[in-house]
Amino acid sequence: MNDFRVAVSAGWARAAGAGLTFRPVTDADMPFLARVYASTRAEELAVTSWTEAQKTAFLDMQFRAQHTHYIKHYSQADWLVVMHGAEDIGRLYLERWQNQYCIIDISLLPAFRRKGFGAALLSDLIDEASAAGKAVSIHVEKNNPARRLYTRLGFVVTEDKGVYDLMECSP
C-alpha cells in the first residue's frame, strides 16, 4: 500500500487535477463497495423478471464471492476507495507484479462515469507502469462500455477469455 500512496502523491497529476484522491479500503467500506459492484450489474439485471429482493440477494451473493476471490488470489494488492473531494465514488484494486501491473478492478459509481475521472486515473497508472518498464493489464467484459476508453488509452486485446478479454497496455 505504501508504494501506491507514494506514487500517487509523487506523480499522479491528472488524477489530482481531476480532484481524485485514494484511501485504503476498510471493513466499514463493504456496503459502499457492494453498492459500486451492484451499479456495474444494473443494466444486466434490468432485463430479468426478478423482484428487487431477488436482485438484491443475487448481487449480495455475487459481491461476496467476488471479494473473497480477489482477496484469496491477489494477496499483495492495493485495495483503494477512489474519492472525489470528500465523496467516495469508486474502487481501484491493483496488484503490481514483477512483470506488469494488474488492474484487478476499477469501477466508478454511475454519476461519476464519463466525466474524465477514469481516463485521468488510468493515464497516470499507465505512465507509472511505463516508467517502471511494465505493461498494465485488465480483464474486460466484451460488452463493457469502458472498453472504448481502454482502447483509446492504448490497451489491446491480448487474449480471448470467453466472456472477458485480457487487455494490455505495453510500456
Residue pairs with C-beta under 8 A, 6 or more apart in sequence:
1 24
1 78
3 78
3 96
4 22
4 78
4 80
4 94
5 22
7 128
8 15
8 16
8 21
8 22
8 124
11 124
11 127
11 128
11 131
12 20
12 121
12 124
12 125
12 128
13 124
14 119
14 120
14 121
14 123
14 124
15 117
15 120
15 121
15 124
17 120
18 84
18 116
18 117
18 120
18 121
19 84
19 85
20 82
20 83
20 84
20 117
20 120
20 121
21 83
22 80
22 81
22 82
22 83
22 92
23 80
23 81
23 83
24 78
24 79
24 80
24 81
25 33
25 79
25 80
25 81
25 91
29 81
29 88
30 67
32 81
32 88
33 63
33 67
33 81
33 91
34 59
34 60
34 63
35 109
36 90
36 91
36 107
36 108
36 109
37 59
37 62
37 63
37 66
37 107
38 59
38 63
39 107
39 109
39 110
40 107
41 59
41 62
42 110
45 55
45 58
45 59
48 55
50 58
70 77
70 93
70 104
70 105
74 93
74 95
74 102
74 104
76 95
76 96
77 93
77 94
77 95
77 104
78 92
78 93
78 94
78 95
78 96
79 91
79 93
80 91
80 92
80 93
80 94
81 88
81 90
81 91
82 88
82 89
82 90
82 91
82 92
82 108
82 117
82 121
83 89
84 112
84 117
89 108
89 109
89 111
89 112
89 117
90 106
90 107
90 108
90 109
90 112
90 117
91 105
91 106
91 107
92 103
92 105
92 106
92 121
93 103
93 104
93 105
93 106
94 101
94 102
94 103
94 104
94 125
95 101
95 102
95 104
96 102
96 134
99 134
99 135
100 129
100 134
100 135
100 136
100 137
100 168
101 125
101 128
101 129
101 134
101 135
101 136
101 137
102 136
102 137
102 138
103 125
103 136
103 137
103 138
106 118
106 121
106 122
106 138
108 117
108 118
118 146
118 149
119 149
119 152
119 153
122 136
122 149
122 150
122 153
123 153
125 136
126 136
126 153
126 154
126 169
129 135
129 136
129 169
129 171
130 171
132 171
133 171
134 171
135 168
135 169
135 170
135 171
136 155
136 168
136 169
137 158
137 166
137 167
137 168
137 169
138 150
138 155
138 166
138 167
138 168
139 161
139 164
139 165
139 166
139 167
140 146
140 147
140 150
140 164
140 165
140 167
141 163
141 164
142 163
142 164
142 165
147 165
147 167
150 167
150 169
153 169
154 169
154 170
155 167
155 168
155 169
156 167
156 168
156 169
157 165
157 166
157 167
158 166
158 167
158 168
159 165
159 166
160 166
